[in-house]
Amino acid sequence: MRALIAALTLMASPAFAACDAEGHCEIAEGTYHIAVPQDVDAPPMVLWLHGFGGSGEGALRNRASVQRYLDRGYAFAAPDGLAREEGPGEGRRSWSFHPDWPQVRDEPAFFEAIIADTVEQFGIDAERVVLAGFSVGGSTVHYTACARPDLFAAFAPVAGGFWRPHPVNCAGPVNLFHTHGWADRTVPLEGRSLGGGRIEQGDSWYSIMLWREENGCDTHLPEQITIEGELWRREWTNCPGGALEFVLHPGGHGIPQGWSTMMLDWFEAL
């Protein structure tokens, strides 16, 4: 907790005038919230995308979770999606993630602007930034990886994937760590129809298949299959384009306990 308080106190300095004492930052493209570890030169960063109806500020209020990143020397930044102006969920925040749907904001450009801003203000290492997110935030991670694989060092979606119609190819390979609940009924592994069939969630198995192809994996079968407590992990290691792992847990639409530690261990082993 001391590291978090110190980080927020640091952001009140005149050198970081774009951010207030609570870590709320405004740039031309939108708003984000950040905590930065103390006494770490050029820290890596996790950029976290909230689920439908969430907010970056809400993510920063989970102090125990944020502290785990700070303790490992990572900055933690959480941008805000834009509030829907009409239709179901009006007023709730979400992301413009699907390329076939109306785009309220160019999200990859927004994320790129956040990286540039955090590099300038906090000395973040732009070569070591992970894009992670939950639910529709996880879907946004997949679509950002597909469109801009060069933008982040790695991608870590949780409980969210591509939607139908699925993309048939992406702009390049990535390092990707996908986590999903076996009993998820909000975003089932196989997807589901919403809005009377107007939109359809995608199939997570297809998402992994597409990334195997993009990464040039030489086999459909993962080279490593492990069970660690309640986590079932499938890892493709012979992929020249990038690392790929699919982690299942027995729970529903949520983030399994210990996820941040597991994901950071994976990222640091790349």
ABEGO torsion letter per residue (X at the ends): XAAAAAAAAAAABAABAABBAAGBBBBAAEBBBBBBBBGBBGBBBBBBBBBBGBBAAAAAABAAAAAAAAAAGBBBBBBBBBBBABEBGBGBBBBBABAABBBABBAAAAAAAAAAAAAAAAGBBAABBBBBBBEAAAAAAAAAAAABAAABABBBBBGBBBBOBBBABBAEBBBBBBBBBAABAABBAAEBBBGGGABBBBBAAAAAAAAAAAAGBABABBABBBBBEABBBBBBABBAAEBBBBBBBABBBBBBBGAAAAAAAAAAAX
